[in-house]
Amino acid sequence: MSDAAGQEVQGDLTEEEKRQNVIRLAFGGRTELYDEFCKAVSDVIPPDTTVVLRGSAVTGTRWKDRAVRRRWSGHQ
């Protein structure tokens, strides 16, 4: 699905809206930190690799029930 400006929309958010949410929630609104993070990841991953930043990895809790990550995942 696309919005009126022709941007792809997934889960009622455009890619730019999702990006802005990540910057606000994971990087305290600091675009320069987000850019540094993206560059650091890009510098070490193989070409043509996709990276997914999960909200629970940032917050440490699951959004659905606020469960602490270590209680519902095998990873600490």
N, C-alpha and C positions, 0 to 999 in steps of 0.2 A: 504494500500500500504506500502511496505517496501523499504528502500534504500539498497545499495550494502552491507552494514554492517549488514543488517537484522533488523535495527531499524524501528519502526513504524513511518510513515510520514503522517502528516495531515497538509494541507495548505502549502505544500512544506517545512515544518520544522519538524525535528525530535523532540522527547521529550526533548533531551538535548539542542537542539538549542532554543526551547521555554523557557526552564529553564534559559539559559544564557541570553536571551532577558529580562526576568523578573528581573533577578539580575542586569543587566545593567540599565534598564529603571526605575524600581521601587525602587531599593536599591543602586543606584549610583555605581554599580559595586562591591559592598561589600558583598561577599558571607556570611561573618559572620552575617551580619544583616538579610539576607534572612533566614539563618539557625535559628536565634533567633526568627524571625517572625513565621516560620513553627513550632517551638517548642511551642511558646506561643499559637498558634491556636490549635495545637494538644493537649495541656494541658486542653483545655476547651470545646472541641467539643465531642459529644458522639462517641463511637466506630463505625466504619463502615460508617462514615459520610465523604462526599466529599466536599471540599471547592474549589470554583472557584474565582480566582483573576482577575477581569475584568480590562482591560486597562483603561477604562474611570473612574473607581474608583481610579486609581492611578494618572492619569493625570488631571482629572476634566473636560476633553473635549472629545467629540465624534470624533473618527479618521476621519470619512467620511467627515464631514463639519466643524470640530473644534468647534461645538456648545458647549457652556458652559453647564455643567451637569445640573444645576438647571433649565435651560430653557426647557430641553426635558425630564426631569424625575420628578416624584412626590416626590422624595427623595432629601433632602438637605444635 
